[in-house]
Amino acid sequence: MAALLPSQSPEYEDLITHLKDRIRQARVRSALAVNRELVLLYWYIGREILQRQTEQGWGSKVIDRIAQDLRQAFPEMKGFSPRNLHYMRAFAETYTDESILQQVVANLPWGHNVRLMEAVKDPEARLWYAQQAIAHGWSRNILMTQIDQQLYGQKQSSAITNFERTLPDVQSDLARDLVKNSYTFDFLAIAADAQERDVQKALVDHIRDFLLELGVGFAFVGSQYHLEVGGEDFYIDLLFYHLKLRCFVVIDLKMGDFQPEFSGKMNFYVSAVDDLLRHGDDRPTIGMILCRSKNKAIAEYALRDLQKPIGISTHRTDKELPDPLKPELPSVERLEQELSNVDLRTNQAGDRNNV
């Protein structure tokens, strides 16, 4: 009888199952450790702001200045918006007992803590909900549902059954939130991601300079331009105002191939800029998505039923873009060349660094 291949044996299946479990556990432990450091950092920043305002009489405007300076120093981190700094200050004001902070609150993602501060004003109830979220692995949405249903008022003596486990179950909603939390990724600045962010920043800087040097009416408004929509923070890669077209131009740069969801995000950005920034005399905002590569068929389907003027990468169609746009914006060939130039310079720099 021929010997079984390892992959066909029960022992092999047991090994793979065991390894998968260990990997999931390690991922959650790592995410939990990073999250803990991030929450403690936010508390520290909030405490420093609170103390300076109390002791030195600084007004609320100082938070805008701090946000500007921190975002300039750490552009890869999205957590330093003025709104989030206000949350940090409130966080430090809410949790003056460092033992509660260390033992409970720091084990929850930042988004959970923000929602708890906003929704639950009673300290005892807020701590109870925090403990419940950790013990049962509640996602943020589940946490808010339990608060809305006033679970604290119906609490049972057996409610907390496994809080002594400092790590949530690897299959829990909370664990999944921790692993994919964008704030923790920004905080970590893992080397590979940091390198990609460097490339992204080089691309943003180059396209910005290229459009300004063309001299065809682009006025630079900002990079990583901050918008607050529905109480959440969003960042536009590049925002211009075109003086001849009399409209805002939103540019979103993507490192990889075009994906259909990119057009939905751009449609959101264009709508938000129209509502939040556009003056009554301005023309409708234009969106441009610049990708490394494109699939014409996918791009055309993605734009087919959108009503906003949006162009994808180097692919533009007459139906989506207004006629005045053509002579005022750079040609397809120019944009393709500029994207290729950034690629070449990035690759050459990488080669030199590897020598």
Buried (B, 14 or more C-beta within 10 A) or exposed (E): EEEEEEEEEEEEEEEEEEEEEEEBBEBBBBBBEBBBBBBBBBBEBBBBBBEEBEEEEBEEEBBEEBBEEBBEEBBBBBBBBBBBBBBBBBBBBBBEEEEBBBEBBBBBBBBBBBBBBEBBEEEEBBBBBBBBBBBBBBBBEBBBEBBEEEBBEEBEEEBBEEBEEEBBBBEBBBBBBBBEBEBBBBBBEEEEEEEEBEBBBBBBEBBBEBBEEEEBBBEEBEBBBBBEEEEEBBBBBBBBBBEEBEBBBBBBBBEEEBBEEBBEBBBBBBBBBBEEBBEEEBBBBBBBBBBBEBBEEBBBEBBEEBEBBBBBBBBBBEEBBBEBBEEBBBEEEBBBEBBEEBEEBBEEEEEEEEE
